[in-house]
Amino acid sequence: MWQIAASVGSYESGAVNHATDVKTVQRMLTDIARKLNVPAFSPGGVDGVIARIASQSSTVKAITQFQVRRVGMAQADQRIDVGGKTWKAMIAVVGAAAPPPPRAIAGAITLTVQHDNKFPQKTKRQGGFAPTYGGTYESSFVLSGGVTGTFRGSIWPDDMTIKGHVIDGTYPLHIGFHQGGNKAKQTAADLVVKEQGVRPGLLVNARSSVTVKSDNPGKTISSGINVHNGFYSARFSDGCLTLHPNDWQRFMQIFIDGFPDINDWHTLGNNTGKRIGQLIVKP
């Protein structure tokens, strides 16, 4: 069952904020945001941390929004108490049963991305092509092997006149840190789901070159292709494969839980980790 040992919320409210409790609340809020399709309820990641100043905490902002918009508080107290009104309202959305405990991943993983030759909205192209898909994330991302799951995503960069998307085929898949190729070695404390900056993700061909298709005839190769989160307004992809923002937390937490040893995330070099299986892109 979902449970916290002490209060979670702004420090100004007197919340205790044990790291394990904060992570529980963050996971619940992430699930609530996805189920209710209300991005304002999302804490922006699961890291077990509440900023000391409430206005600087995405988690406190999410709690505030949930209390005002879902609990019906005229004035949010920015605090979740054990068994309190806000806690009960959260349980009413996510259910009393918590997800099963995380387990290490054994065996090779296959991530199959099926795009059905769909061309999504919010993609700049030459030649006046009209989108053939009404949304921004046209593909299904299906995990098999050591884990299972189905998610929404896209193979398309935002601007096909400059960048390109990975062509159909099979590629090595590694764990690592998105935007971490030239950055300092990340630590175990960084092994949390994030939506911005250097963050855990999956690496296609360990950042090495892959063949791409582009509207720019001179663009046939790309390197540093990752699997990372997109956003609601755009994918913000320069050729990487992106996950729908409502599915990102659930997707990436699988790999953080499945590979808890930070050394696995640096096997081939700083922020470039071990091979975990394969990526298959297909129509």
Sequence and secondary structure as in RCSB ss.txt:
>XXXX:A:sequence
MWQIAASVGSYESGAVNHATDVKTVQRMLTDIARKLNVPAFSPGGVDGVIARIASQSSTVKAITQFQVRRVGMAQ
ADQRIDVGGKTWKAMIAVVGAAAPPPPRAIAGAITLTVQHDNKFPQKTKRQGGFAPTYGGTYESSFVLSGGVTGT
FRGSIWPDDMTIKGHVIDGTYPLHIGFHQGGNKAKQTAADLVVKEQGVRPGLLVNARSSVTVKSDNPGKTISSGI
NVHNGFYSARFSDGCLTLHPNDWQRFMQIFIDGFPDINDWHTLGNNTGKRIGQLIVKP
>XXXX:A:secstr
    SS EE GGGT    HHHHHHHHHHHHHHHHHHT GGG  SEE S   SSGGG HHHHHHHHHIIIII  SS
   EE TT HHHHHHHHHH SS         S EEEEEE TT   SS B TT    SSSSS  EEEEEEES  EE
EEEE   SBTTT EEE SEEEEEEEEEET TTS    GGG SEESSSSEEEEEEGGG  EEEEESSTT  EE S 
EEEE  SS    SS EEE HHHHHHHHHHHHHH   GGGGGTTBTTEEEEEEEEEEE 
